[in-house]
Amino acid sequence: MSLKEKLVRKDRYIWELPAGTVEGQRVPVVFYLSDPLFEKLEEEAVRQAVNASTLPGVVGAIYVMPDVHVGYGFPVGGVMATSTREGVISPGSVGYDINCGVRLIGTNLKSKDILPKIRELMNEILENVPAGVGSRGTVKLSRSEMREVLTKGARWAVEEGFGFEEDLKNIEEGGVLPDADPERASKEAFERGSDELGTVGSGNHFVELQVVEEIYDEKTAGRLGLFEGQLLIMVHSGSRGFGHQVCTDYLKIAVQSLKKYRIELPDMQLACMPFSSEEGQSYFKAMNAAANYAFANRQILGFRTANTVRKFLGISWEELGYRVIYDHAHNIAKVEKHRSAEVVVHRKGATRSFPGQPVIIPGDMGRASYLMVGLKGSMELSFGTACHGAGRVMSRRQAKKFVKEVGLEKVVGDLIVVARGKGTVMEEIPQAYKDVSEVVRVVHELGIAGVVAKLRPVGTLKG
């Protein structure tokens, strides 16, 4: 019998593999899935979640969001908490793109203000916002400037003229994690990050113009300044090559540390070290530095995109109505207090969803994204965590094959897509992802986060 077949249905959207089902399993593994999403659940994703449940010091349960798919060691959509005293920290359970995350920016504009010139506007954004594999930004950093970015996060970008002081109030942790030590990152990480700040990157990253299509929670939408027909800007990017190098470096250190700390693993991709150890603390501080890089990156990208829109329309900042609605991380490990204990919450392809906090769920290219708000239920159901997107169901190779058979125009429909190459666009087609509306529905009905508004894309910049 497969592990998927061993999952026990506990409720309409809750599936569980009880602790002890597999040898070495310390805590239950809980999946949040509707019937259609359960059908798409990969056996390997179940195996990865179960493997994580065997790690030293894991507490509560492993929680897996409805956008789950196979990742490096730990499934994307996975949430794991470990004790700060007896537990480990796992680079693979954070991911390579540290603080890959999303920013949502509000404006006073309506869709009618930009739709007649949307193609020209998106081409203007393409000219002003670097995107794609190996893209280089206009911000060139010396080593001392890099240290400042890695320490100050989004504040560094604001001080350099990329945004306003009030932006920082609407970013997770104010856009800076204090436990960052740039000296814990390698020379290679510094080199890779020195000219990538203010760039989108490739893969599922994007800059998108969206329109508020439907509002479900009028009170919360009003508090956040949303109205139907409103133009919004969404940015999805992370720590680029700097974060990737930090993960690469510390995965090697973690593997080397296993024998020293007598840690046995079912999968070497879960290589880890005690959180309280010298190696664990070194990774944690380097990871926080990478997270700060990502906060600064999205600050620059969001501001630069908004400024491009403003200049294109020939209007003032006041007329544009630029304001950061929220910005939060996806791939991160954070020290938090849950259930009267201090723990390290690993969120891999998962979003913090504390009560009252905006939760941004980017969809696939061409369908919809959602704005939600965290609910009290998330604290008990998932260590204060929600999903982070739609979740892949098709490999990049399969997606390209599909496009070649059907034709790109039929796939993207009326959406205006601009990019410096077609490769990424082909890989990121809507059909490569689960239905984000179904993912959001599960999270909403479970009481993890409540739906506030549906956002329709009208123009997308891809790497």
ABEGO torsion letter per residue (X at the ends): XBAAAABBBABAABBBBBBGABBGBABBBBBBBBAAAAAABBAAAAAAAAAAAABBGBBGBBBBBAABBBBBGBBBGBBBBBBAAABBBBAAAAEABBGBBBBBBBBABBAAAAAAAAAAAAAAAAAABBBEBGBBBABBBBAAAAAAAAAAEAAAAAAAGBEBAAAAAABBGGGBBAABBAAABBAAAAAAAAAABGBAEBEABBBBBBBBABBABAAAAAAAGBBBGBBBBBBBBBAEAAAAAAAAAAAAAAAAAAAAAGBBBABAAABBBBAABAAAAAAAAAAAAAAAAAAAAAAAAAAAAAAAAAAAAGBBAAAAGBBBABBBBABBBBBBBBGGBBBBBBBBGBBBBBBGBBBBBBBBBGBBBBBBBBBAAAAAAAGGBBBAEAEBABBAAAAAAAAAAAEAAAAAEABBBBBABAAAAAAABAAABBBAAAAAAAAAAAGABBBABBBBBABBBBX
